[in-house]
């Protein structure tokens, strides 16, 4: 079973719709992240959370919101989807250690906004 | 902005060739530099480098960091078709990770 699970795997939606991408993890990690990947732009951080009561904006948070429902769950919402939010979205986790910190990724959600 | 630049953007080689992928960055103080392999969807961890000049090795893959010149390289020897993937490097600064755009490697039989 995957340690970091994202649902759905693929989603097609229309402009203006509200959608939610979900992430759950069984790694017991405190830190969770949402990234988007666009061709030629690499991975860019949308939001991150270091514990249940902690939410932080990343470099491209406009148009997105998140909810950390539990240590193991971190969801990403697009309040009113627009076509330039078409991208591959990744959830990731990390332990929260001072050294040797690394990210563990889910399998991604391919989102298409028409 | 903590820019991370990878080169080349893409590379096509034949099986058995050796390749060197480059990752350069702009700031001098950071905690670590990481390499990931992305085959279809999820990036998977390859190496973490924290000290300059110390090579990390795993089978045919190796990586080294040069903190003075602000770059890292990932070497793959005797490439196989299974090495075809996008290779990402990321720099950890504080509590965030900054990714490069990746190098797309295609290994043809």
Backbone of each chain as ProteinMPNN parsed JSONL, in Angstrom:
{"seq_chain_A": "XXXXXXXXXXXXXXXXXXXXXXXXXXXXXXXXXXXXXXXXXXXXXXXXXXXXXXXXXXXXXXXXXXXXXXXXXXXXXXXXXXXXXXXXXXXXXXXXXXXXXXXXXXXXXXXXXX", "coords_chain_A": {"N_chain_A": [[0.85, -1.2, 0.0], [0.416, 2.25, -0.721], [2.36, 4.771, 0.875], [1.824, 7.468, 0.863], [-1.083, 8.706, -0.17], [-3.013, 9.863, -2.808], [-6.076, 11.27, -3.864], [-8.485, 12.362, -6.29], [-6.926, 10.271, -8.862], [-6.978, 11.28, -11.388], [-8.601, 14.135, -12.749], [-11.117, 15.883, -14.358], [-12.421, 19.027, -14.87], [-14.664, 21.866, -14.993], [-14.256, 25.325, -15.804], [-14.628, 27.548, -13.083], [-15.729, 25.773, -11.3], [-15.741, 24.317, -8.006], [-13.274, 22.378, -6.558], [-11.824, 19.586, -4.803], [-8.793, 18.208, -3.782], [-7.447, 15.338, -2.33], [-5.31, 14.107, 0.268], [-3.714, 11.552, 1.991], [-1.733, 10.022, 4.557], [0.33, 7.363, 5.744], [2.687, 7.396, 7.002], [3.229, 8.604, 9.354], [4.279, 11.114, 9.524], [4.852, 14.531, 10.453], [4.877, 16.766, 8.799], [3.377, 18.14, 5.918], [2.833, 18.73, 2.434], [1.786, 20.582, -0.474], [2.386, 20.507, -3.889], [2.617, 21.802, -7.23], [3.151, 20.708, -10.581], [4.334, 21.824, -13.579], [4.963, 21.637, -17.078], [8.281, 22.442, -17.892], [8.509, 24.148, -15.747], [9.044, 22.93, -13.383], [8.672, 21.728, -9.957], [6.498, 23.447, -7.868], [5.823, 25.059, -4.815], [2.745, 25.084, -3.138], [1.169, 25.146, -0.705], [2.014, 24.487, 2.732], [2.19, 22.469, 5.715], [3.021, 22.103, 9.072], [2.04, 20.986, 11.336], [-1.13, 19.978, 12.745], [-2.378, 22.39, 13.402], [-1.11, 24.257, 11.945], [-0.641, 26.186, 9.108], [0.795, 27.197, 6.091], [1.582, 29.531, 3.538], [2.834, 28.818, 0.294], [4.944, 29.519, -2.561], [3.085, 29.922, -4.604], [0.286, 30.365, -3.817], [-2.095, 31.683, -4.407], [-5.496, 31.438, -5.29], [-5.866, 28.974, -4.284], [-6.724, 26.88, -1.463], [-6.208, 25.256, 1.714], [-6.697, 22.467, 3.95], [-5.93, 21.052, 7.016], [-6.896, 18.322, 8.247], [-6.286, 16.344, 10.015], [-3.414, 14.745, 11.514], [-2.711, 12.97, 9.544], [-3.997, 13.769, 7.219], [-4.41, 15.996, 4.523], [-5.823, 18.374, 2.637], [-6.366, 19.914, -0.545], [-7.906, 22.685, -1.983], [-9.525, 24.094, -4.796], [-11.103, 26.947, -5.18], [-12.521, 28.216, -7.23], [-12.107, 26.969, -10.091], [-9.694, 27.559, -12.694], [-8.501, 27.595, -16.118], [-5.635, 27.838, -16.155], [-4.85, 26.473, -13.965], [-4.604, 23.929, -14.6], [-2.665, 21.146, -14.224], [-0.156, 18.904, -12.86], [-0.59, 17.67, -9.712], [1.036, 17.287, -6.629], [1.111, 15.721, -3.488], [3.129, 15.746, -0.594], [5.193, 14.44, 2.056], [7.125, 14.924, 5.06], [9.471, 14.141, 7.684], [10.142, 16.111, 9.542], [12.603, 16.645, 10.66], [15.663, 18.093, 11.804], [17.987, 17.578, 10.402], [18.898, 15.662, 7.489], [16.433, 15.688, 6.251], [13.886, 14.717, 4.053], [11.655, 14.625, 1.229], [8.674, 12.743, 0.729], [6.703, 11.53, -1.811], [3.3, 11.481, -3.015], [1.388, 9.75, -5.587], [0.387, 11.578, -7.304], [-2.023, 13.874, -8.752], [-3.593, 14.349, -11.71], [-4.873, 17.176, -12.965], [-7.262, 18.663, -14.99], [-8.54, 21.614, -16.223], [-11.203, 22.79, -17.908]], "CA_chain_A": [[0.0, 0.0, 0.0], [1.183, 3.479, -0.807], [2.484, 5.493, 2.134], [1.183, 8.764, 0.648], [-2.148, 8.407, -1.119], [-3.74, 11.022, -3.321], [-7.296, 11.003, -4.624], [-8.463, 11.303, -7.28], [-5.699, 10.192, -9.663], [-7.23, 12.174, -12.517], [-9.844, 14.886, -12.593], [-11.415, 16.887, -15.373], [-13.481, 19.885, -14.353], [-14.928, 23.055, -15.814], [-13.936, 26.628, -15.219], [-15.578, 28.045, -12.101], [-16.131, 24.742, -10.353], [-14.923, 24.108, -6.815], [-12.862, 20.983, -6.44], [-10.935, 19.275, -3.694], [-7.869, 17.091, -3.925], [-7.212, 14.824, -0.991], [-4.051, 13.423, 0.518], [-3.591, 10.914, 3.3], [-0.436, 9.362, 4.685], [0.474, 6.392, 6.832], [4.092, 7.43, 7.401], [3.361, 9.196, 10.681], [5.03, 12.364, 9.422], [4.138, 15.738, 10.875], [4.869, 17.804, 7.775], [2.747, 17.798, 4.648], [3.03, 19.779, 1.423], [1.169, 20.467, -1.787], [3.145, 21.081, -4.997], [2.124, 21.573, -8.581], [4.223, 20.548, -11.567], [3.998, 22.238, -14.93], [6.091, 21.418, -17.997], [9.227, 23.547, -17.991], [8.552, 24.979, -14.54], [9.415, 22.147, -12.212], [7.73, 21.61, -8.852], [6.362, 24.692, -7.125], [5.121, 24.837, -3.557], [1.485, 25.815, -3.019], [0.96, 25.305, 0.729], [2.596, 23.432, 3.557], [1.671, 22.408, 7.081], [3.963, 21.38, 9.913], [1.217, 20.167, 12.22], [-2.554, 20.14, 12.477], [-2.823, 23.771, 13.567], [-0.155, 25.097, 11.245], [-0.829, 26.273, 7.659], [1.681, 28.231, 5.556], [1.522, 29.717, 2.091], [4.04, 28.643, -0.491], [5.211, 30.586, -3.53], [1.982, 30.122, -5.565], [-0.921, 29.977, -3.085], [-3.301, 32.373, -4.886], [-6.473, 30.6, -5.972], [-5.914, 27.688, -3.586], [-6.81, 26.851, -0.006], [-5.926, 23.92, 2.222], [-7.219, 22.103, 5.258], [-5.227, 19.922, 7.646], [-7.982, 17.782, 9.07], [-5.676, 15.464, 11.008], [-2.004, 14.607, 11.189], [-2.54, 12.145, 8.355], [-4.814, 14.223, 6.094], [-4.151, 17.366, 4.079], [-6.549, 18.508, 1.378], [-6.153, 21.128, -1.331], [-9.125, 23.088, -2.672], [-9.555, 25.17, -5.767], [-12.428, 27.501, -4.928], [-13.149, 28.478, -8.532], [-11.024, 26.512, -10.963], [-9.448, 28.252, -13.955], [-7.687, 26.729, -16.98], [-4.186, 27.795, -15.893], [-4.6, 25.577, -12.841], [-4.35, 22.606, -15.169], [-1.308, 20.764, -13.837], [-0.011, 17.688, -12.067], [-0.483, 18.082, -8.31], [1.633, 16.296, -5.743], [1.189, 15.843, -2.046], [4.37, 15.173, -0.085], [5.344, 14.488, 3.506], [8.482, 14.797, 5.59], [9.454, 13.827, 9.11], [10.295, 17.264, 10.417], [13.88, 16.561, 11.357], [16.559, 19.2, 11.486], [18.936, 17.122, 9.39], [18.486, 14.513, 6.682], [15.025, 15.803, 5.907], [13.582, 14.532, 2.642], [10.24, 14.569, 0.894], [8.099, 11.519, 0.172], [5.628, 12.01, -2.655], [2.214, 10.66, -3.504], [1.453, 9.442, -7.022], [-0.029, 12.733, -8.091], [-3.359, 14.034, -9.33], [-3.582, 15.138, -12.946], [-6.076, 17.998, -13.02], [-7.503, 19.425, -16.216], [-9.637, 22.567, -16.089], [-11.623, 23.154, -19.277]], "C_chain_A": [[0.878, 1.24, 0.0], [1.221, 4.158, 0.544], [1.807, 6.857, 2.06], [0.178, 8.567, -0.481], [-2.897, 9.657, -1.513], [-4.988, 10.554, -4.064], [-7.909, 12.322, -5.081], [-7.121, 11.256, -8.012], [-5.792, 11.138, -10.856], [-8.543, 12.894, -12.278], [-9.952, 15.876, -13.727], [-12.572, 17.72, -14.839], [-13.637, 21.101, -15.255], [-14.541, 24.317, -15.055], [-15.046, 27.071, -14.268], [-16.008, 27.041, -11.063], [-15.184, 24.717, -9.155], [-14.546, 22.636, -6.751], [-11.905, 20.828, -5.277], [-10.077, 18.074, -4.055], [-7.478, 16.639, -2.528], [-5.908, 14.05, -0.905], [-4.096, 12.811, 1.907], [-2.278, 10.153, 3.352], [-0.412, 8.443, 5.903], [1.905, 6.379, 7.36], [4.276, 8.006, 8.813], [4.137, 10.499, 10.683], [4.173, 13.547, 9.847], [3.926, 16.718, 9.728], [4.248, 17.299, 6.48], [2.769, 19.003, 3.73], [2.131, 19.507, 0.212], [2.037, 21.22, -2.8], [2.334, 20.929, -6.279], [3.31, 21.509, -9.525], [3.672, 20.897, -12.93], [5.2, 21.991, -15.82], [6.989, 22.644, -18.063], [9.347, 24.404, -16.744], [8.929, 24.197, -13.293], [8.306, 22.087, -11.18], [7.7, 22.93, -8.087], [5.44, 24.481, -5.933], [3.875, 25.712, -3.466], [1.21, 26.167, -1.55], [1.726, 24.21, 1.456], [2.103, 23.575, 4.988], [2.617, 21.568, 7.917], [3.282, 20.654, 11.073], [-0.232, 20.573, 12.002], [-2.999, 21.597, 12.558], [-1.952, 24.766, 12.813], [-0.382, 25.037, 9.737], [0.034, 27.43, 7.164], [1.543, 28.308, 4.046], [2.885, 29.424, 1.479], [4.156, 29.76, -1.512], [4.043, 30.858, -4.472], [0.642, 29.757, -4.931], [-2.208, 30.634, -3.607], [-4.207, 31.428, -5.655], [-6.644, 29.227, -5.341], [-6.167, 27.909, -2.097], [-6.558, 25.413, 0.442], [-6.601, 23.734, 3.569], [-6.424, 20.913, 5.771], [-6.19, 19.34, 8.68], [-7.463, 16.923, 10.216], [-4.212, 15.353, 10.644], [-1.831, 13.908, 9.847], [-3.253, 12.69, 7.121], [-4.597, 15.702, 5.804], [-4.807, 17.524, 2.725], [-6.306, 19.876, 0.758], [-7.445, 21.441, -2.068], [-8.842, 24.187, -3.675], [-10.971, 25.73, -5.692], [-13.209, 27.738, -6.213], [-12.088, 28.184, -9.593], [-10.936, 27.334, -12.25], [-8.479, 27.411, -14.784], [-6.191, 26.711, -16.647], [-3.843, 27.062, -14.594], [-4.512, 24.119, -13.308], [-2.889, 22.249, -14.92], [-1.348, 19.399, -13.166], [0.262, 18.113, -10.631], [0.063, 16.939, -7.461], [1.461, 16.7, -4.288], [2.495, 15.19, -1.608], [4.389, 15.284, 1.428], [6.831, 14.487, 3.856], [8.395, 14.669, 7.095], [9.49, 15.045, 10.005], [11.56, 17.198, 11.249], [14.788, 17.711, 10.936], [17.53, 18.813, 10.38], [18.332, 15.934, 8.649], [17.002, 14.516, 6.341], [14.841, 15.561, 4.417], [12.084, 14.37, 2.467], [9.872, 13.195, 0.346], [6.82, 11.924, -0.556], [4.529, 10.976, -2.85], [2.326, 10.508, -5.008], [0.928, 10.553, -7.906], [-1.49, 12.687, -8.525], [-3.218, 14.897, -10.577], [-4.912, 15.869, -13.05], [-6.136, 18.752, -14.332], [-8.717, 20.311, -15.997], [-9.991, 23.08, -17.487], [-12.329, 24.509, -19.32]], "O_chain_A": [[1.935, 1.277, 0.63], [0.238, 4.132, 1.284], [1.279, 7.351, 3.057], [0.56, 8.292, -1.618], [-3.359, 10.416, -0.661], [-4.955, 9.566, -4.798], [-7.863, 13.307, -4.343], [-6.271, 12.12, -7.796], [-4.793, 11.724, -11.274], [-9.475, 12.346, -11.689], [-9.012, 16.612, -14.024], [-13.586, 17.174, -14.405], [-12.836, 21.327, -16.162], [-14.512, 24.347, -13.825], [-16.232, 26.987, -14.588], [-16.594, 27.413, -10.046], [-14.002, 25.043, -9.264], [-15.4, 21.759, -6.876], [-11.27, 21.782, -4.826], [-10.566, 17.064, -4.562], [-7.212, 17.46, -1.65], [-5.465, 13.425, -1.869], [-4.471, 13.47, 2.877], [-1.77, 9.697, 2.327], [-1.037, 8.707, 6.931], [2.294, 5.462, 8.082], [5.357, 7.904, 9.392], [4.604, 10.942, 11.732], [2.96, 13.574, 9.639], [2.915, 17.42, 9.686], [4.542, 16.2, 6.009], [2.73, 20.147, 4.181], [1.772, 18.366, -0.079], [2.376, 22.388, -2.611], [1.482, 20.048, -6.396], [4.334, 22.158, -9.311], [2.672, 20.336, -13.378], [6.34, 22.121, -15.372], [6.509, 23.76, -18.266], [10.195, 25.294, -16.684], [9.115, 24.795, -12.233], [7.145, 22.361, -11.483], [8.742, 23.463, -7.706], [4.413, 23.811, -6.033], [3.934, 26.922, -3.687], [1.04, 27.335, -1.203], [2.043, 23.163, 0.893], [1.662, 24.642, 5.414], [2.979, 20.457, 7.53], [3.893, 19.801, 11.717], [-0.521, 21.423, 11.159], [-3.918, 21.995, 11.843], [-2.051, 25.975, 13.023], [-0.322, 23.959, 9.146], [0.013, 28.516, 7.743], [1.407, 27.292, 3.364], [3.932, 29.731, 2.05], [3.547, 30.819, -1.359], [3.999, 31.923, -5.088], [-0.072, 28.911, -5.468], [-3.302, 30.178, -3.276], [-3.762, 30.71, -6.551], [-7.455, 28.419, -5.793], [-5.869, 28.969, -1.546], [-6.68, 24.474, -0.345], [-7.013, 24.689, 4.229], [-6.26, 19.907, 5.081], [-6.277, 19.804, 9.816], [-8.114, 16.788, 11.252], [-3.802, 15.815, 9.579], [-0.906, 14.22, 9.096], [-3.115, 12.103, 6.048], [-4.6, 16.541, 6.705], [-4.397, 16.879, 1.759], [-6.072, 20.862, 1.457], [-8.021, 20.562, -2.71], [-8.034, 25.085, -3.437], [-11.928, 25.067, -6.093], [-14.413, 27.489, -6.273], [-11.281, 29.046, -9.94], [-11.948, 27.748, -12.816], [-7.723, 26.609, -14.235], [-5.536, 25.685, -16.833], [-2.685, 27.035, -14.176], [-4.365, 23.203, -12.499], [-1.986, 22.963, -15.353], [-2.411, 18.822, -12.937], [1.226, 18.829, -10.36], [-0.381, 15.794, -7.557], [1.642, 17.859, -3.914], [2.917, 14.191, -2.191], [3.693, 16.115, 2.012], [7.676, 14.1, 3.048], [7.393, 15.032, 7.711], [8.935, 15.029, 11.103], [11.587, 17.64, 12.398], [14.673, 18.229, 9.826], [17.857, 19.631, 9.521], [17.391, 15.294, 9.118], [16.395, 13.46, 6.164], [15.561, 16.138, 3.603], [11.352, 14.033, 3.397], [10.636, 12.571, -0.391], [5.956, 12.584, 0.02], [4.776, 9.77, -2.851], [3.232, 11.057, -5.635], [1.018, 10.471, -9.131], [-2.098, 11.624, -8.647], [-2.775, 16.043, -10.5], [-5.959, 15.242, -13.208], [-5.17, 19.401, -14.734], [-9.79, 19.832, -15.63], [-9.177, 23.719, -18.154], [-12.741, 24.956, -20.39]]}, "seq_chain_B": "XXXXXXXXXXXXXXXXXXXXXXXXXXXXXXXXXXXXXXXXXXXXXXXXXXXXXXXXXXXXXXXXXXXXXXXXXXXXXXXXXXXXXXXXXXXXXXXXXXXXXXXXXXXXX", "coords_chain_B": {"N_chain_B": [[14.823, 35.03, -4.645], [15.252, 31.509, -4.438], [16.864, 30.186, -6.771], [17.09, 27.247, -8.672], [18.922, 25.623, -11.028], [18.867, 23.359, -13.644], [20.772, 21.367, -15.886], [21.599, 19.386, -18.775], [18.402, 20.385, -20.283], [17.178, 18.29, -21.567], [18.11, 15.01, -22.655], [19.376, 12.552, -24.791], [20.536, 9.335, -24.965], [22.504, 6.385, -25.77], [22.095, 3.011, -24.702], [24.422, 1.946, -22.281], [26.026, 4.159, -22.39], [27.631, 6.83, -20.503], [26.325, 9.319, -18.396], [26.155, 12.746, -17.326], [24.509, 14.787, -15.167], [23.593, 18.084, -14.357], [23.287, 20.419, -11.649], [22.74, 23.568, -10.499], [22.903, 26.259, -8.124], [21.95, 29.271, -6.289], [22.328, 30.426, -3.773], [24.399, 30.521, -0.848], [24.129, 29.455, 1.704], [22.692, 26.633, 2.915], [20.796, 23.695, 3.8], [20.781, 21.135, 2.634], [21.157, 19.261, -0.444], [19.139, 17.626, -2.743], [18.507, 14.767, -4.808], [16.124, 13.474, -7.067], [14.318, 10.888, -8.794], [12.02, 10.784, -11.391], [9.785, 8.809, -12.812], [7.159, 8.004, -13.886], [5.018, 9.182, -12.413], [5.19, 9.826, -9.365], [7.934, 11.442, -7.843], [10.896, 9.792, -6.811], [13.172, 9.276, -4.157], [16.684, 9.742, -4.478], [19.368, 10.67, -3.678], [20.834, 12.434, -0.904], [22.719, 15.262, -0.258], [24.97, 16.808, 1.841], [27.473, 17.655, 2.548], [30.368, 19.122, 1.152], [32.212, 17.73, -1.534], [32.041, 15.056, -0.836], [31.298, 11.99, -2.107], [28.26, 10.426, -2.929], [27.02, 7.181, -3.45], [25.217, 4.776, -5.345], [24.933, 1.845, -6.629], [25.018, 2.104, -10.064], [24.736, 4.792, -10.023], [25.867, 7.982, -8.963], [26.676, 10.823, -6.947], [27.733, 14.174, -6.271], [28.621, 17.044, -4.359], [29.461, 20.444, -4.684], [30.133, 22.91, -2.729], [31.499, 25.275, -2.82], [31.587, 26.091, -5.49], [28.922, 26.046, -5.962], [27.292, 23.905, -7.053], [25.951, 20.703, -8.064], [26.472, 17.379, -9.239], [25.021, 14.612, -10.96], [25.862, 11.442, -11.731], [25.486, 8.822, -14.067], [26.446, 5.701, -14.854], [27.04, 3.284, -17.471], [24.414, 3.269, -18.723], [20.951, 2.225, -18.709], [17.844, 1.219, -20.254], [15.917, 1.456, -18.34], [16.73, 3.611, -16.881], [15.648, 5.794, -18.005], [13.98, 8.731, -17.44], [12.756, 11.646, -15.659], [15.015, 13.665, -13.987], [15.259, 15.24, -10.974], [16.528, 17.959, -9.112], [16.779, 19.348, -5.848], [16.962, 21.989, -3.537], [17.329, 22.301, -0.109], [16.349, 24.805, 1.986], [16.168, 26.295, 4.983], [12.966, 25.585, 6.049], [11.945, 24.797, 3.651], [11.794, 23.342, 0.338], [13.356, 23.805, -2.718], [12.874, 23.34, -6.062], [14.518, 22.378, -9.115], [13.915, 22.566, -12.701], [14.248, 20.133, -13.81], [15.875, 17.386, -15.569], [15.31, 15.695, -18.484], [15.885, 12.454, -19.245], [16.501, 10.182, -21.786], [17.031, 6.894, -22.592], [18.086, 4.963, -25.172], [17.776, 1.759, -26.732]], "CA_chain_B": [[14.288, 33.696, -4.922], [16.291, 30.487, -4.445], [16.733, 29.552, -8.067], [17.839, 26.016, -8.892], [18.975, 25.467, -12.479], [19.368, 22.062, -14.062], [21.15, 21.258, -17.288], [20.765, 19.955, -19.83], [16.971, 20.186, -20.072], [16.875, 16.936, -22.002], [19.293, 14.283, -23.084], [19.097, 11.232, -25.359], [21.783, 8.561, -25.046], [22.355, 4.959, -26.038], [22.418, 2.105, -23.593], [25.842, 1.763, -22.057], [26.697, 5.458, -22.255], [27.686, 7.485, -19.199], [25.759, 10.672, -18.458], [26.358, 13.633, -16.183], [23.462, 15.789, -15.053], [24.077, 19.2, -13.544], [22.342, 21.197, -10.852], [23.42, 24.7, -9.882], [22.025, 27.055, -7.271], [22.445, 30.634, -6.185], [22.627, 30.905, -2.426], [25.496, 29.753, -0.279], [23.795, 28.751, 2.943], [21.545, 25.746, 2.812], [20.95, 22.502, 4.628], [21.059, 19.926, 1.861], [20.73, 19.202, -1.824], [18.565, 16.3, -2.953], [18.212, 14.313, -6.159], [14.98, 12.581, -7.202], [14.029, 10.314, -10.115], [10.584, 10.783, -11.653], [9.585, 7.99, -14.008], [5.834, 8.237, -14.449], [4.326, 10.181, -11.628], [5.785, 10.284, -8.109], [9.392, 11.452, -7.701], [11.435, 8.915, -5.775], [14.409, 9.81, -3.626], [17.94, 9.104, -4.849], [20.494, 11.051, -2.829], [20.891, 13.693, -0.181], [24.097, 15.727, -0.111], [25.077, 17.912, 2.786], [28.866, 18.066, 2.678], [31.048, 19.321, -0.118], [33.303, 16.842, -1.879], [31.818, 13.662, -0.435], [30.476, 11.352, -3.109], [27.287, 9.417, -2.552], [26.992, 6.212, -4.542], [24.258, 3.696, -5.249], [25.017, 1.092, -7.878], [25.617, 2.856, -11.177], [24.485, 6.217, -9.835], [26.661, 8.646, -7.943], [26.436, 12.259, -6.919], [28.669, 14.919, -5.449], [28.242, 18.435, -4.151], [30.558, 21.414, -4.578], [29.523, 24.078, -2.092], [32.234, 26.485, -3.189], [31.161, 26.488, -6.829], [27.453, 26.058, -5.932], [26.642, 22.978, -7.967], [26.001, 19.275, -7.813], [26.3, 16.55, -10.421], [24.546, 13.238, -10.826], [26.438, 10.598, -12.773], [24.935, 7.485, -14.272], [27.327, 4.949, -15.74], [26.454, 2.102, -18.132], [22.98, 3.528, -18.674], [20.008, 1.217, -19.162], [16.578, 1.85, -20.639], [15.205, 1.745, -17.101], [17.174, 4.899, -16.328], [14.869, 6.846, -18.647], [13.158, 9.405, -16.43], [13.135, 13.029, -15.374], [15.805, 13.746, -12.768], [15.024, 16.524, -10.321], [17.303, 18.289, -7.921], [16.097, 20.284, -4.957], [17.792, 22.519, -2.468], [16.586, 22.585, 1.117], [16.787, 26.024, 2.669], [15.209, 26.446, 6.076], [11.965, 24.529, 6.064], [11.365, 24.611, 2.33], [12.572, 22.703, -0.713], [13.243, 24.525, -3.985], [13.18, 22.383, -7.107], [14.836, 22.754, -10.47], [12.916, 22.155, -13.696], [14.47, 18.738, -14.145], [16.508, 16.951, -16.814], [14.646, 14.514, -19.04], [16.853, 11.522, -19.814], [15.968, 9.063, -22.558], [18.067, 5.924, -22.939], [17.562, 4.12, -26.246], [18.516, 0.477, -26.802]], "C_chain_B": [[15.435, 32.697, -4.993], [16.203, 29.69, -5.728], [17.635, 28.327, -8.153], [17.765, 25.731, -10.385], [19.584, 24.119, -12.829], [19.711, 22.094, -15.547], [21.749, 19.885, -17.56], [19.279, 19.75, -19.511], [16.55, 18.794, -20.5], [18.11, 16.327, -22.639], [18.843, 12.935, -23.635], [20.423, 10.519, -25.537], [21.455, 7.126, -25.418], [22.703, 4.157, -24.801], [23.926, 1.921, -23.497], [26.615, 3.062, -21.92], [26.729, 5.899, -20.789], [27.151, 8.896, -19.342], [26.07, 11.429, -17.181], [25.291, 14.705, -16.223], [23.915, 16.849, -14.05], [22.957, 19.932, -12.822], [23.119, 22.334, -10.201], [22.421, 25.544, -9.1], [22.716, 28.363, -6.947], [22.826, 31.088, -4.787], [23.625, 29.98, -1.754], [25.106, 28.979, 0.971], [22.55, 27.902, 2.738], [21.841, 24.486, 3.598], [21.349, 21.285, 3.817], [20.616, 20.109, 0.427], [20.301, 17.768, -2.094], [18.369, 16.033, -4.431], [17.054, 13.321, -6.112], [14.892, 12.082, -8.64], [12.519, 10.264, -10.276], [10.333, 10.031, -12.949], [8.225, 8.219, -14.634], [5.114, 9.324, -13.678], [5.172, 10.635, -10.432], [7.306, 10.305, -8.165], [9.828, 10.524, -6.565], [12.833, 9.375, -5.417], [15.622, 9.018, -4.098], [19.032, 9.395, -3.826], [20.197, 12.33, -2.067], [22.346, 14.037, 0.053], [24.119, 16.905, 0.843], [26.491, 18.459, 2.877], [29.531, 18.129, 1.314], [32.117, 18.262, -0.315], [33.112, 15.39, -1.506], [30.835, 13.029, -1.411], [29.509, 10.373, -2.457], [27.122, 8.472, -3.742], [25.935, 5.155, -4.269], [24.251, 2.968, -6.586], [25.718, 1.899, -8.955], [25.433, 4.365, -11.049], [25.396, 6.767, -8.746], [26.412, 10.136, -8.036], [27.423, 12.923, -5.975], [28.243, 16.37, -5.411], [29.508, 19.292, -4.052], [29.977, 22.706, -4.025], [30.235, 25.374, -2.457], [31.747, 27.011, -4.527], [29.648, 26.441, -7.0], [26.838, 25.146, -6.995], [26.774, 21.551, -7.466], [25.885, 18.556, -9.153], [25.781, 15.176, -10.033], [25.105, 12.468, -12.016], [25.722, 9.264, -12.85], [25.848, 6.781, -15.274], [26.568, 3.759, -16.321], [24.93, 2.189, -18.149], [22.17, 2.373, -19.259], [18.695, 1.917, -19.505], [15.743, 2.2, -19.405], [15.641, 3.029, -16.415], [16.426, 6.061, -16.969], [13.885, 7.434, -17.655], [13.488, 10.888, -16.46], [13.859, 13.029, -14.033], [15.694, 15.164, -12.215], [16.041, 16.744, -9.223], [16.553, 19.351, -7.138], [17.058, 20.724, -3.875], [16.902, 22.775, -1.269], [17.198, 23.8, 1.789], [15.762, 26.33, 3.745], [14.248, 25.277, 6.063], [11.356, 24.256, 4.691], [12.361, 23.968, 1.373], [12.304, 23.442, -2.013], [13.751, 23.614, -5.101], [13.632, 23.058, -8.397], [13.772, 22.232, -11.425], [13.098, 20.71, -14.145], [15.228, 18.542, -15.448], [15.805, 15.675, -17.259], [15.682, 13.654, -19.749], [16.117, 10.399, -20.54], [17.128, 8.169, -22.955], [17.476, 4.984, -23.987], [18.424, 2.872, -26.402], [19.547, 0.5, -27.925]], "O_chain_B": [[16.487, 33.009, -5.552], [15.551, 28.647, -5.778], [18.799, 28.37, -7.755], [16.676, 25.609, -10.945], [20.676, 23.779, -12.373], [19.044, 22.748, -16.349], [22.345, 19.283, -16.667], [18.939, 19.024, -18.576], [15.677, 18.183, -19.883], [19.018, 17.024, -23.093], [18.024, 12.252, -23.02], [21.331, 11.038, -26.185], [20.299, 6.703, -25.389], [23.504, 4.579, -23.967], [24.614, 1.76, -24.505], [27.729, 3.074, -21.396], [25.965, 5.411, -19.956], [27.483, 9.595, -20.299], [26.227, 10.846, -16.108], [25.181, 15.446, -17.2], [24.537, 16.541, -13.033], [21.836, 20.045, -13.319], [24.053, 22.092, -9.436], [21.225, 25.533, -9.395], [23.887, 28.565, -7.267], [23.579, 32.05, -4.639], [23.685, 28.79, -2.063], [25.703, 27.944, 1.263], [21.479, 28.421, 2.421], [22.974, 24.237, 4.008], [22.17, 20.485, 4.265], [19.812, 20.987, 0.113], [20.994, 16.818, -1.73], [18.1, 16.946, -5.211], [16.999, 12.447, -5.247], [15.328, 12.752, -9.577], [11.815, 9.761, -9.4], [10.619, 10.527, -14.038], [8.143, 8.594, -15.804], [4.647, 10.296, -14.271], [5.796, 11.696, -10.476], [7.918, 9.292, -8.501], [9.208, 10.483, -5.503], [13.59, 9.814, -6.282], [15.603, 7.787, -4.119], [19.555, 8.483, -3.186], [19.427, 13.183, -2.508], [23.121, 13.199, 0.512], [23.381, 17.876, 0.673], [26.682, 19.617, 3.247], [29.285, 17.295, 0.442], [32.847, 17.929, 0.618], [33.96, 14.561, -1.837], [29.691, 13.468, -1.532], [29.873, 9.603, -1.568], [27.09, 8.907, -4.893], [25.766, 4.695, -3.14], [23.637, 3.423, -7.551], [26.861, 2.325, -8.788], [25.925, 5.126, -11.883], [25.661, 6.106, -7.743], [25.99, 10.646, -9.074], [27.888, 12.319, -5.008], [27.582, 16.86, -6.327], [30.49, 18.907, -3.417], [29.398, 23.501, -4.765], [29.637, 26.449, -2.409], [31.521, 28.209, -4.693], [29.141, 26.762, -8.075], [25.962, 25.571, -7.748], [27.577, 21.237, -6.587], [25.271, 19.069, -10.089], [26.055, 14.657, -8.951], [24.845, 12.813, -13.169], [25.393, 8.656, -11.831], [25.995, 7.229, -16.411], [25.588, 3.288, -15.745], [24.242, 1.296, -17.653], [22.616, 1.654, -20.153], [18.461, 3.057, -19.102], [14.95, 3.142, -19.436], [14.993, 3.483, -15.473], [16.558, 7.2, -16.52], [13.054, 6.72, -17.094], [14.379, 11.329, -17.186], [13.371, 12.457, -13.059], [15.994, 16.145, -12.896], [16.379, 15.818, -8.486], [15.796, 20.145, -7.696], [17.858, 19.939, -3.367], [15.844, 23.392, -1.392], [18.385, 23.83, 2.115], [14.6, 26.597, 3.435], [14.663, 24.118, 6.065], [10.351, 23.552, 4.59], [13.576, 24.033, 1.558], [11.149, 23.678, -2.369], [14.901, 23.175, -5.089], [13.19, 24.158, -8.729], [12.84, 21.542, -11.012], [12.216, 20.131, -14.779], [15.228, 19.411, -16.319], [15.717, 14.703, -16.508], [16.283, 14.079, -20.736], [15.23, 9.754, -19.982], [18.09, 8.62, -23.576], [16.491, 4.294, -23.727], [19.642, 2.917, -26.228], [20.257, -0.484, -28.132]]}, "name": "protein", "num_of_chains": 2, "seq": "XXXXXXXXXXXXXXXXXXXXXXXXXXXXXXXXXXXXXXXXXXXXXXXXXXXXXXXXXXXXXXXXXXXXXXXXXXXXXXXXXXXXXXXXXXXXXXXXXXXXXXXXXXXXXXXXXXXXXXXXXXXXXXXXXXXXXXXXXXXXXXXXXXXXXXXXXXXXXXXXXXXXXXXXXXXXXXXXXXXXXXXXXXXXXXXXXXXXXXXXXXXXXXXXXXXXXXXXXXXXXXX"}
